[in-house]
Amino acid sequence: MTQDVPALPPIKPNRTIRGASAILLPFLEDGAIDWESFDAHLERTAAAGLTPAVNMDTGYVNLITSKQREAVLTRTQDVLGGGAFVAGAFVKDEPGAAFDLDGYALEAERITARGGQPVVFQSYGLTAGDAAEILPRYEAFGERAGEFIGFELTPDLAAFGKVYSLETFRGLLGLKRCVGSKHSSFHREPEWERIRLRDELRPDFRLMTGNDFAIDMVMWGSDYLLGLSTFAPDLFAQRDKMWAEGDPAFFELNDELQYLGRFAFRAPGAGYKHSAAQFLKLRGWLRTDLTHPNSPERPDSDVAVLRECAERLGVLS
C-alpha cells in the first residue's frame, strides 16, 4: 500500500510579494566597518521597495560586538529617517544555558526604540526542549517586546540554530505578538507544510522564506527575508513586480538569480557573505570585498564566476 503524500499548497499567482533583504555589513582594509558603503546599500535596498534587515546573519550578528550591533541600529535609523526595517535580536550563550529573557528584552528595546521590528535570533537557551518548553519563552518575549518575527535557522549556518517541529510552528501561529517567522531549513517540504498550516489557521501570518536555494518559494505563498537578495535588491524587486503582473519573464530572472544563489551558498554556507562582498564590489557598490575576520572566505577564483553571473543578469557589461 502506498503512503498518502500531502498535497502541495496551491501556487498563488499575481500576489504581491513582501520582500525583506538582509544587509551585508562591509569592511575596510584596516578592519573597520565601511559605514559609507553600508549606508548606501541601506538606501538602495529601501529605494527598491524591499524592507532592510540589519544585524542578521548577513550582518555577522553573532560575530560583531554588542556596541557594533547598536551602532548598526543607530545608523539604520538615521539613514532610513523613520522608514521600516527589521533587525536581529541576538543573545549569545553556550550549550546548556538557560533562556535569557532579560537579554532578549534589552536587544528588542534597542531595536524598537529606533523604529525597527525584532527578528528573534535563536540561542541554545531559547531552543532547548520541546514545544511545551519553547513556546512559553516566545510568549514571554512578546509580553516584554511587543510584536516580533520568529526565526528557524539551519544548524548549517549557525551551531545554535534549530528547525522546529511542525507542532512548535503551530504554537507560534497561536501567539498573537508573533506576526511572522523566517524559515531557513533550506528544504522545501517543511516550508510547504508551514504554508499549508498558515493558510488554514492564520492567513495574515507572514511566513518568510530564508531558503536561498529555492527562492521561488514565493510562488506558493511565502514572502522572504534572504541573504541572496543583498547581492541585487534591484533585481529581486523587479522579479517580484513581474510575479504580481503575471509577467512570464519572472521565471528567467528567477532562474538567473537562483544560479547565483546555488553558487554563493555552497558549502561552507557561511561563505556566502564573502561571495556577496565579491559580487557587490564587482557592481561598484563596495570599496573592498573583505569579510569579517572570523567568517569563512571564498577563493579569488570565484570572482570570474560571479562576473559571469553579473553579466547574465545585466548588471555588468
C-alpha positions, 0 to 999 in steps of 0.5 A: 500500500502506498503512503498518502503524500500531502498535497502541495499548497496551491501556487498563488499567482499575481500576489504581491510579494513582501520582500525583506533583504538582509544587509551585508555589513562591509569592511575596510582594509584596516578592519573597520566597518565601511559605514559609507558603503553600508549606508548606501546599500541601506538606501538602495535596498529601501529605494527598491521597495524591499524592507532592510534587515540589519544585524542578521546573519548577513550582518555577522550578528553573532560575530560583531560586538554588542556596541557594533550591533547598536551602532548598526541600529543607530545608523539604520535609523538615521539613514532610513529617517523613520522608514521600516526595517527589521533587525536581529535580536541576538543573545549569545550563550553556550550549550546548556544555558538557560533562556535569557529573557532579560537579554532578549528584552534589552536587544528588542528595546534597542531595536524598537526604540529606533523604529525597527521590528525584532527578528528573534535570533535563536540561542541554545537557551531559547531552543532547548526542549520541546514545544511545551518548553519553547513556546512559553519563552516566545510568549514571554518575549512578546509580553516584554517586546511587543510584536516580533518575527520568529526565526528557524535557522539551519544548524548549517549556518549557525551551531545554535540554530534549530528547525522546529517541529511542525507542532512548535510552528503551530504554537507560534501561529497561536501567539498573537505578538508573533506576526511572522517567522523566517524559515531557513531549513533550506528544504522545501517540504517543511516550508510547504507544510508551514504554508499549508498550516498558515493558510488554514489557521492564520492567513495574515501570518507572514511566513518568510522564506530564508531558503536561498536555494529555492527562492521561488518559494514565493510562488506558493505563498511565502514572502522572504527575508534572504541573504541572496537578495543583498547581492541585487535588491534591484533585481529581486524587486523587479522579479517580484513586480513581474510575479504580481503582473503575471509577467512570464519573464519572472521565471528567467530572472528567477532562474538567473538569480537562483544560479547565483544563489546555488553558487554563493551558498555552497558549502561552507554556507557561511561563505556566502557573505564573502561571495556577496562582498565579491559580487557587490564590489564587482557592481561598484557598490563596495570599496573592498570585498573583505569579510569579517575576520572570523567568517569563512572566505571564498577563493579569488577564483570565484570572482570570474564566476560571479562576473559571469553571473553579473553579466547574465543578469545585466548588471555588468557589461 
